[in-house]
Amino acid sequence: MNLLKSRTTRCAWLARCHPTKIGLTAGLTLTLSAGCAVGPDFHRPALPANTAYMHGHAPAKTVVSPGPSGVVQMFVRAGKVRADWYRLFRSPGLNRLIHLALINSPTLRASQARLLAARENLTASEGILYPQIDINADVRHERASGIRLGIEDPMFVNVFELYQGQITLDYNLDVFGELRRRVESRQARLEFQRYQLWNTYLTLINNVVATSLAEASIKAILNATHQIVNAEAGTLKLLHGQERYGAAAPTDVLRSQVQLSATRANLPPLEKQLAIVRNRLAILTGQTPGTFQEPDIKLKELTLPRRLPVSLPSHLVRQRPDILAAQSLLHAASARVGVATTRLLPSFNLSASYGRNALSLGDLADPIAAIYSFGVGLMAPVFHGGALRAQQRAARALYQAAAADYYNRVLVAFAQVADSLRALQSDAEALKAQNAALQAARRNLALVRHQLRQGAADYLNLFNAQAQYQRVLINYTAAKLQRYRDTATLFRALGGGWWNLKGNSLDPRDIALAEPHRRAPSVTNQLGRL
């Protein structure tokens, strides 16, 4: 990971020279070092020695359980990650939400604007590589005296108009590549903003998917709770009728009332969660909660993707935008080491000017009014109290910090993929167990109701069976949600497939979105088609 020692240019040795020796070899340096840049040349970091996602063999598939949410999911090694992976859930409502988010999201537009700013900053920095040419002209009315020349004669005073015109040229020869390293750093920052844009793009999609799944799950739990409330209310009504005829004890009626009240008490928190999730979706799609109209996404109508791609570990570090962004920051830190190194060396500057000065506008055409200058300048550091060396050491330390941050990002990415693979295995097994528990609770509730009609069970058994069924049903719904959510997390952990977008040029004006049905104003772009 220590790229600073990988390779340096042929003129890096000058950074260790004494300033007096530099002056003696300036002419030779101009000849030999034309076009070289002091400091390390950046190389893409090597992969970790062990690139396996997990210890042992990765799973090939998950277990199966009854129901549409219990299908077997196959892990396809080296599979292609689709850019529109969210369409595998086959939910028109979810697709519509993602489309609105990609069009209206203020976070995405802010990231696009930052990318444009980085591009313009790069263009501005590239200008310093070329000669700087300026023109100035002025007309002044002046009153001059001889006082400044030590002449106290009051007659030595003149009032006149001065006409001046001049063109100047200033060119930094950049012998040791300081300016080129600065531009290189700006280029790396531009790449960083590009990958940050794609990271924002993928995070936005993942957040919409996760929030939509959470909303569908809460609605499913709310619906199940309302059904249980209706069933318990029917039981309470039956008990009231039986109590009037002495067929039910008052204690059974009270137990039924307590259970019904407890179940109803679960509704307000669920409705609160649903409102919060809907407001979150409104923000993600760039709308206010008052104007947001949510599509009706039902958990039972979603399709669980059966084939899940698993990118090769060697490909993961070239695909995930957060890793590529960290690599760009490492590149920028490497360039700054070169900048700090060049400050230890002399700089050479070429300057020239040509102009005319005259006391009348017509005299500007007279060749005698011409003035000009030409020169080559040298500035070499001699003594700065150790500041330049300290700045170089600081740049190297910051490079090492960026390298450590990059390596940590790679480790986190591998761990996230491993966590997702393990989670999907566990989710399938948990759903299978929850489905078995749900079937058992449903059979038990039906049996208790039958026994109650036959007089073989009391109402306490019914209350317990209903409460048990309610808990198991909610747990089963949560298990289904977790499987969908972890499936989406795997796609995100693998990089989200942004590199497969058609027309991809990492340009904010060329970000392709899925089948836009309208064009909304954006600070930077007109949206393309996928």
Wavefront OBJ file of the C-alpha trace (Angstrom):
o trace
v 0.000 0.000 0.000
v 3.009 2.345 0.274
v 2.797 3.828 -3.197
v 5.193 6.633 -2.301
v 8.073 4.191 -2.636
v 6.806 2.549 -5.812
v 8.429 4.818 -8.387
v 9.683 8.391 -8.585
v 10.674 10.454 -11.573
v 14.218 10.978 -12.763
v 14.340 14.469 -11.226
v 13.166 13.521 -7.724
v 16.775 13.424 -6.516
v 16.879 17.213 -6.723
v 14.562 17.416 -3.721
v 17.483 16.220 -1.582
v 20.036 18.657 -3.006
v 21.434 21.602 -1.100
v 20.123 24.945 -2.495
v 23.663 26.114 -3.389
v 24.226 23.008 -5.504
v 20.919 23.630 -7.239
v 22.102 27.005 -8.489
v 25.219 25.456 -10.026
v 23.235 22.838 -11.943
v 20.314 24.994 -13.069
v 21.345 24.995 -16.728
v 21.752 21.233 -16.808
v 18.453 20.806 -15.035
v 16.607 22.857 -17.657
v 17.882 20.471 -20.317
v 17.456 17.130 -18.570
v 14.294 17.654 -16.631
v 12.031 19.178 -19.288
v 8.661 17.506 -18.918
v 9.382 15.614 -15.670
v 7.390 16.001 -12.487
v 8.892 15.585 -9.051
v 7.229 13.241 -6.612
v 5.541 9.831 -6.754
v 3.553 8.763 -9.803
v 0.228 7.349 -8.663
v -0.562 3.664 -9.168
v -3.829 1.943 -8.390
v -3.540 0.145 -5.017
v -3.097 -3.602 -5.061
v -5.864 -5.904 -3.890
v -5.725 -7.464 -0.420
v -3.892 -10.785 -0.288
v -7.067 -12.683 0.601
v -10.079 -11.504 -1.388
v -12.591 -14.139 -0.257
v -15.890 -12.750 0.992
v -16.107 -15.243 3.828
v -14.229 -18.104 5.432
v -14.785 -21.388 3.625
v -17.081 -21.812 0.644
v -19.688 -19.171 -0.145
v -23.282 -20.452 -0.168
v -24.738 -21.571 -3.486
v -28.404 -21.094 -2.582
v -30.847 -20.521 0.257
v -33.393 -22.899 1.728
v -36.971 -22.991 0.483
v -40.192 -22.448 2.414
v -43.868 -22.304 1.351
v -45.271 -19.116 -0.138
v -44.087 -16.630 -2.775
v -41.627 -15.086 -0.319
v -40.033 -18.451 0.437
v -38.490 -19.237 -2.947
v -34.938 -20.498 -3.286
v -32.448 -17.760 -4.098
v -29.435 -18.825 -6.164
v -26.098 -17.014 -5.791
v -24.566 -16.618 -9.263
v -20.793 -16.249 -9.065
v -19.409 -13.497 -11.312
v -22.984 -12.553 -12.214
v -23.851 -9.230 -13.819
v -25.375 -6.623 -11.498
v -28.194 -4.839 -13.286
v -28.392 -1.073 -13.081
v -32.178 -1.372 -12.680
v -31.991 -4.213 -10.163
v -34.965 -2.818 -8.265
v -37.210 -3.839 -11.186
v -36.635 -7.474 -10.212
v -39.192 -6.930 -7.428
v -41.768 -6.402 -10.218
v -43.545 -3.541 -8.473
v -44.813 -0.726 -10.731
v -45.374 1.427 -7.652
v -41.771 0.996 -6.513
v -40.478 1.786 -10.013
v -42.594 4.941 -10.056
v -41.224 6.101 -6.698
v -37.619 5.571 -7.780
v -38.274 7.465 -10.994
v -39.688 10.433 -9.051
v -36.770 10.355 -6.625
v -34.175 10.398 -9.413
v -35.894 13.372 -11.029
v -36.705 15.460 -7.965
v -34.172 14.538 -5.273
v -32.404 17.682 -3.980
v -29.469 15.585 -2.714
v -28.848 14.225 -6.208
v -29.071 17.698 -7.743
v -26.651 19.024 -5.113
v -24.179 16.262 -5.968
v -24.533 17.075 -9.665
v -23.788 20.743 -8.969
v -20.688 19.828 -6.945
v -19.452 17.732 -9.847
v -19.860 20.651 -12.240
v -18.030 22.924 -9.805
v -15.155 20.420 -9.608
v -14.974 20.301 -13.396
v -14.812 24.084 -13.674
v -12.161 24.226 -10.950
v -10.110 21.732 -12.949
v -10.495 23.837 -16.090
v -9.398 26.900 -14.144
v -6.349 25.119 -12.746
v -5.307 23.854 -16.187
v -5.021 27.477 -17.312
v -1.873 27.972 -15.232
v -0.018 25.530 -17.483
v -0.136 28.054 -20.336
v 1.417 31.498 -20.754
v -0.603 34.211 -19.046
v -1.154 37.098 -21.462
v -2.772 40.379 -20.419
v -3.444 43.696 -22.083
v -3.851 46.970 -20.233
v -4.346 50.511 -21.398
v -5.058 53.745 -19.597
v -5.218 57.491 -19.994
v -4.233 59.685 -17.049
v -4.135 63.396 -16.380
v -1.083 64.060 -14.191
v 0.633 66.927 -12.435
v 4.296 66.186 -11.770
v 6.866 68.180 -9.804
v 10.581 67.838 -9.120
v 10.169 67.373 -5.383
v 10.633 63.616 -5.665
v 13.857 64.224 -7.550
v 15.137 66.670 -4.942
v 14.437 69.768 -7.115
v 12.685 72.500 -5.146
v 12.290 74.881 -8.075
v 8.563 75.762 -8.245
v 8.952 76.156 -11.995
v 9.832 72.464 -12.309
v 6.170 71.512 -12.529
v 4.396 69.985 -15.478
v 0.763 69.100 -16.170
v 0.132 66.604 -18.938
v -1.957 63.680 -20.236
v -0.243 60.296 -20.355
v -1.434 57.629 -22.788
v -0.245 54.063 -22.158
v -0.840 50.680 -23.734
v 0.914 47.444 -22.899
v 0.760 43.677 -23.478
v 2.434 41.422 -20.939
v 3.346 37.735 -20.934
v 4.174 35.669 -17.879
v 4.993 31.973 -18.099
v 6.004 29.615 -15.323
v 8.307 27.065 -16.967
v 7.183 24.424 -14.429
v 10.517 22.640 -14.728
v 9.861 20.311 -11.789
v 6.138 19.868 -12.343
v 4.580 21.774 -9.443
v 1.788 23.118 -11.628
v 1.209 19.750 -13.247
v 0.960 18.096 -9.852
v -1.572 20.734 -8.810
v -3.630 19.977 -11.913
v -3.265 16.262 -11.204
v -4.675 16.845 -7.718
v -7.618 18.747 -9.207
v -8.235 15.922 -11.654
v -8.340 13.462 -8.781
v -10.804 15.703 -6.935
v -12.977 15.732 -10.043
v -12.935 11.936 -10.103
v -13.844 11.954 -6.425
v -16.907 14.118 -7.095
v -17.898 11.866 -9.990
v -17.886 8.788 -7.801
v -19.609 10.710 -5.027
v -22.383 11.486 -7.506
v -22.809 7.814 -8.337
v -22.684 6.921 -4.653
v -25.473 9.430 -4.007
v -27.407 7.981 -6.942
v -27.145 4.409 -5.600
v -27.841 5.418 -2.001
v -30.974 7.252 -3.106
v -32.294 4.177 -4.928
v -31.482 1.913 -1.999
v -33.172 4.273 0.476
v -36.335 4.425 -1.626
v -36.437 0.617 -1.865
v -35.819 0.102 1.864
v -38.361 2.763 2.875
v -40.984 1.435 0.448
v -40.514 -2.081 1.807
v -40.847 -0.778 5.359
v -44.074 1.004 4.444
v -45.493 -2.120 2.785
v -44.566 -4.165 5.858
v -46.203 -1.719 8.272
v -49.336 -1.697 6.156
v -49.390 -5.512 6.192
v -49.002 -5.576 9.977
v -51.704 -2.916 10.322
v -54.042 -4.949 8.148
v -53.347 -8.108 10.170
v -53.892 -6.214 13.438
v -57.222 -4.832 12.190
v -58.316 -8.365 11.312
v -57.400 -9.565 14.787
v -59.269 -6.585 16.308
v -62.366 -7.498 14.290
v -62.113 -11.129 15.395
v -61.657 -10.188 19.048
v -64.501 -7.671 18.849
v -66.733 -10.446 17.477
v -65.702 -12.712 20.346
v -66.475 -9.983 22.889
v -69.908 -9.403 21.358
v -70.615 -13.121 21.555
v -69.546 -13.214 25.209
v -71.802 -10.281 26.068
v -74.722 -12.166 24.591
v -73.843 -15.348 26.467
v -73.358 -13.403 29.701
v -76.956 -12.200 29.583
v -78.117 -15.813 29.522
v -75.619 -16.974 32.121
v -73.603 -19.010 29.618
v -70.407 -16.962 30.105
v -68.744 -15.789 33.280
v -68.097 -12.053 33.864
v -64.380 -12.853 34.165
v -64.371 -14.188 30.585
v -65.971 -10.970 29.393
v -63.377 -8.881 31.226
v -60.491 -10.946 29.797
v -61.907 -10.450 26.322
v -62.214 -6.694 26.860
v -58.624 -6.484 28.147
v -57.280 -8.423 25.164
v -59.283 -6.334 22.676
v -58.049 -3.097 24.266
v -54.450 -4.341 24.252
v -54.673 -5.242 20.563
v -56.237 -1.878 19.706
v -53.432 -0.164 21.618
v -51.023 -1.528 18.999
v -52.727 0.441 16.232
v -51.665 4.054 17.067
v -47.918 3.260 17.178
v -48.212 1.439 13.863
v -50.096 4.349 12.312
v -47.428 6.705 13.640
v -44.676 4.587 12.081
v -46.582 4.523 8.794
v -46.895 8.320 8.762
v -43.165 8.738 9.479
v -42.226 6.317 6.702
v -44.539 8.079 4.225
v -42.997 11.438 5.108
v -39.582 9.904 4.556
v -40.674 8.751 1.092
v -41.944 12.260 0.361
v -38.521 13.715 1.195
v -36.718 11.105 -0.897
v -38.899 11.950 -3.904
v -38.397 15.705 -3.437
v -41.941 16.462 -2.317
v -43.590 17.878 0.777
v -45.682 15.482 2.872
v -48.801 17.471 1.961
v -48.351 16.958 -1.790
v -46.971 13.411 -1.746
v -49.250 10.722 -3.150
v -47.879 7.300 -2.366
v -48.373 4.372 -4.727
v -50.070 1.347 -3.237
v -47.209 -1.098 -2.708
v -48.268 -4.381 -1.081
v -45.711 -6.739 0.392
v -47.603 -9.797 -0.848
v -47.486 -8.504 -4.433
v -43.687 -8.175 -4.551
v -41.577 -10.799 -6.305
v -38.442 -12.020 -4.600
v -35.537 -12.223 -7.091
v -34.440 -15.841 -7.509
v -31.004 -15.312 -9.073
v -28.644 -13.021 -7.181
v -25.350 -11.986 -8.788
v -22.206 -12.115 -6.692
v -19.389 -10.096 -8.264
v -15.867 -11.410 -8.097
v -13.938 -9.794 -5.232
v -11.399 -8.451 -7.720
v -14.221 -6.685 -9.557
v -15.831 -5.281 -6.417
v -13.032 -2.775 -5.777
v -13.371 -1.519 -9.360
v -17.158 -1.166 -9.134
v -18.150 0.296 -5.792
v -18.236 4.089 -6.066
v -17.261 4.615 -2.434
v -14.064 2.593 -2.973
v -13.325 4.457 -6.196
v -13.952 7.765 -4.407
v -11.458 6.773 -1.688
v -8.982 5.841 -4.420
v -9.409 9.303 -5.961
v -8.655 10.937 -2.608
v -5.538 8.769 -2.376
v -4.514 9.964 -5.840
v -5.029 13.599 -4.801
v -2.893 13.039 -1.681
v -0.151 11.540 -3.854
v -0.167 14.611 -6.103
v 0.072 16.901 -3.073
v 3.260 15.088 -2.038
v 4.684 16.092 -5.421
v 3.602 19.697 -4.876
v 5.292 19.781 -1.468
v 8.455 18.289 -2.960
v 8.704 20.871 -5.744
v 8.679 23.668 -3.175
v 12.154 22.513 -2.146
v 13.409 23.208 -5.665
v 13.935 26.394 -7.661
v 11.279 27.800 -9.945
v 11.904 29.440 -13.304
v 9.753 32.137 -14.802
v 9.688 33.726 -18.244
v 8.280 37.248 -18.562
v 7.988 39.746 -21.404
v 6.134 42.965 -22.097
v 5.698 45.406 -24.961
v 3.900 48.746 -24.901
v 3.752 52.385 -25.895
v 3.811 55.551 -23.765
v 2.980 58.975 -25.249
v 1.800 62.397 -24.186
v -0.811 62.488 -26.934
v -2.952 59.876 -28.540
v -1.431 60.457 -31.964
v 2.122 59.964 -30.671
v 1.363 56.341 -29.720
v 2.039 55.366 -33.347
v 5.575 56.828 -33.190
v 8.153 53.996 -32.840
v 10.049 56.110 -30.340
v 7.149 55.638 -27.897
v 7.725 51.881 -27.741
v 8.848 50.244 -24.508
v 9.549 46.557 -23.930
v 11.186 44.107 -21.592
v 12.143 40.428 -21.561
v 13.592 38.331 -18.818
v 14.034 34.908 -17.230
v 13.681 34.692 -13.466
v 14.926 32.181 -10.937
v 13.744 31.789 -7.367
v 15.298 29.133 -5.156
v 14.520 28.478 -1.495
v 17.525 28.977 0.760
v 16.291 29.112 4.336
v 12.706 28.782 5.602
v 13.348 27.496 9.100
v 12.554 23.898 8.138
v 9.023 24.794 7.039
v 9.305 23.308 3.538
v 10.643 19.978 4.768
v 7.916 19.861 7.408
v 5.278 20.499 4.743
v 6.681 17.632 2.679
v 6.602 15.286 5.681
v 3.043 16.384 6.441
v 1.992 15.646 2.841
v 3.512 12.175 3.102
v 1.705 11.553 6.384
v -1.608 12.638 4.860
v -0.949 10.271 1.980
v -0.458 7.408 4.440
v -3.724 8.398 6.125
v -5.530 8.359 2.768
v -4.035 4.941 2.000
v -5.291 3.613 5.342
v -8.745 5.100 4.686
v -8.816 3.420 1.271
v -7.850 0.049 2.701
v -10.467 0.411 5.433
v -13.115 1.182 2.802
v -12.154 -2.000 0.924
v -12.436 -4.043 4.119
v -15.842 -2.529 4.890
v -17.053 -3.336 1.364
v -15.970 -6.976 1.622
v -17.609 -7.252 5.032
v -20.867 -5.762 3.737
v -21.045 -8.305 0.924
v -20.253 -11.116 3.357
v -22.888 -9.824 5.786
v -25.482 -9.707 2.996
v -24.739 -13.265 1.850
v -24.931 -14.569 5.389
v -28.060 -12.532 6.104
v -29.887 -13.947 3.079
v -29.139 -17.473 4.248
v -30.344 -16.656 7.728
v -33.413 -14.810 6.401
v -34.524 -17.838 4.381
v -34.125 -20.118 7.372
v -35.916 -17.658 9.666
v -38.791 -17.288 7.216
v -39.117 -21.067 6.984
v -39.268 -21.306 10.779
v -41.732 -18.398 11.056
v -43.934 -19.957 8.371
v -44.030 -23.235 10.322
v -44.888 -21.316 13.484
v -47.636 -19.393 11.658
v -49.216 -22.566 10.309
v -49.112 -24.149 13.752
v -50.630 -21.047 15.401
v -53.374 -20.906 12.756
v -54.236 -24.596 13.271
v -54.182 -24.150 17.039
v -56.552 -21.162 16.860
v -58.951 -23.062 14.585
v -58.831 -26.090 16.923
v -59.533 -23.980 20.039
v -62.504 -22.325 18.329
v -63.867 -25.739 17.379
v -63.364 -27.053 20.922
v -65.053 -23.952 22.310
v -68.132 -24.617 20.192
v -68.099 -28.214 21.445
v -67.655 -27.148 25.050
v -64.212 -28.771 25.303
v -62.323 -25.500 25.839
v -62.922 -22.264 27.688
v -62.508 -18.678 26.581
v -59.147 -18.352 28.289
v -57.781 -20.887 25.806
v -59.270 -18.835 22.976
v -57.699 -15.590 24.219
v -54.290 -17.222 24.496
v -54.565 -18.767 21.033
v -55.576 -15.439 19.493
v -52.713 -13.566 21.186
v -50.263 -16.223 20.071
v -51.498 -16.076 16.490
v -51.182 -12.275 16.473
v -47.559 -12.362 17.617
v -46.590 -15.080 15.155
v -48.313 -13.304 12.243
v -46.430 -10.083 12.945
v -43.125 -11.983 13.245
v -43.815 -13.748 9.946
v -44.478 -10.427 8.203
v -41.249 -8.996 9.649
v -39.328 -12.048 8.389
v -40.671 -11.498 4.862
v -39.691 -7.838 4.997
v -36.176 -8.686 6.151
v -35.633 -11.024 3.229
v -36.653 -8.387 0.690
v -34.598 -5.739 2.461
v -31.435 -7.853 2.624
v -31.824 -8.717 -1.057
v -31.764 -4.993 -1.857
v -28.792 -4.535 0.473
v -26.801 -7.170 -1.459
v -27.315 -5.304 -4.736
v -26.175 -2.094 -3.039
v -23.160 -3.803 -1.459
v -22.083 -5.075 -4.896
v -22.060 -1.543 -6.288
v -25.578 -1.235 -7.676
v -24.638 -1.814 -11.334
v -24.264 1.897 -12.175
v -21.533 1.061 -14.713
v -24.163 -0.731 -16.835
v -26.216 2.417 -17.385
v -26.478 3.196 -21.074
v -24.693 6.343 -22.150
v -22.645 6.335 -18.945
v -19.873 8.921 -19.108
v -19.809 9.902 -15.450
v -21.224 13.220 -16.557
v -24.168 14.671 -14.601
v -25.810 15.648 -17.880
v -25.674 12.034 -19.072
v -27.038 10.175 -16.036
v -29.520 7.714 -17.502
v -32.743 7.154 -15.625
v -35.410 4.517 -16.085
v -38.062 5.485 -18.624
v -38.836 9.053 -17.511
v -42.396 10.059 -18.327
v -41.679 13.752 -17.833
v -38.740 16.133 -17.625
v -38.378 18.126 -14.445
v -36.137 21.204 -14.086
v -32.673 20.383 -12.811
v -29.705 22.549 -12.041
v -27.460 20.718 -14.426
v -28.992 18.177 -16.692
v -31.647 16.939 -19.028
v -32.343 13.356 -18.124
v -31.651 10.594 -20.609
v -33.232 7.193 -21.113
v -32.047 3.857 -19.784
l 1 2 3 4 5 6 7 8 9 10 11 12 13 14 15 16 17 18 19 20 21 22 23 24 25 26 27 28 29 30 31 32 33 34 35 36 37 38 39 40 41 42 43 44 45 46 47 48 49 50 51 52 53 54 55 56 57 58 59 60 61 62 63 64 65 66 67 68 69 70 71 72 73 74 75 76 77 78 79 80 81 82 83 84 85 86 87 88 89 90 91 92 93 94 95 96 97 98 99 100 101 102 103 104 105 106 107 108 109 110 111 112 113 114 115 116 117 118 119 120 121 122 123 124 125 126 127 128 129 130 131 132 133 134 135 136 137 138 139 140 141 142 143 144 145 146 147 148 149 150 151 152 153 154 155 156 157 158 159 160 161 162 163 164 165 166 167 168 169 170 171 172 173 174 175 176 177 178 179 180 181 182 183 184 185 186 187 188 189 190 191 192 193 194 195 196 197 198 199 200 201 202 203 204 205 206 207 208 209 210 211 212 213 214 215 216 217 218 219 220 221 222 223 224 225 226 227 228 229 230 231 232 233 234 235 236 237 238 239 240 241 242 243 244 245 246 247 248 249 250 251 252 253 254 255 256 257 258 259 260 261 262 263 264 265 266 267 268 269 270 271 272 273 274 275 276 277 278 279 280 281 282 283 284 285 286 287 288 289 290 291 292 293 294 295 296 297 298 299 300 301 302 303 304 305 306 307 308 309 310 311 312 313 314 315 316 317 318 319 320 321 322 323 324 325 326 327 328 329 330 331 332 333 334 335 336 337 338 339 340 341 342 343 344 345 346 347 348 349 350 351 352 353 354 355 356 357 358 359 360 361 362 363 364 365 366 367 368 369 370 371 372 373 374 375 376 377 378 379 380 381 382 383 384 385 386 387 388 389 390 391 392 393 394 395 396 397 398 399 400 401 402 403 404 405 406 407 408 409 410 411 412 413 414 415 416 417 418 419 420 421 422 423 424 425 426 427 428 429 430 431 432 433 434 435 436 437 438 439 440 441 442 443 444 445 446 447 448 449 450 451 452 453 454 455 456 457 458 459 460 461 462 463 464 465 466 467 468 469 470 471 472 473 474 475 476 477 478 479 480 481 482 483 484 485 486 487 488 489 490 491 492 493 494 495 496 497 498 499 500 501 502 503 504 505 506 507 508 509 510 511 512 513 514 515 516 517 518 519 520 521 522 523 524 525 526 527 528 529 530
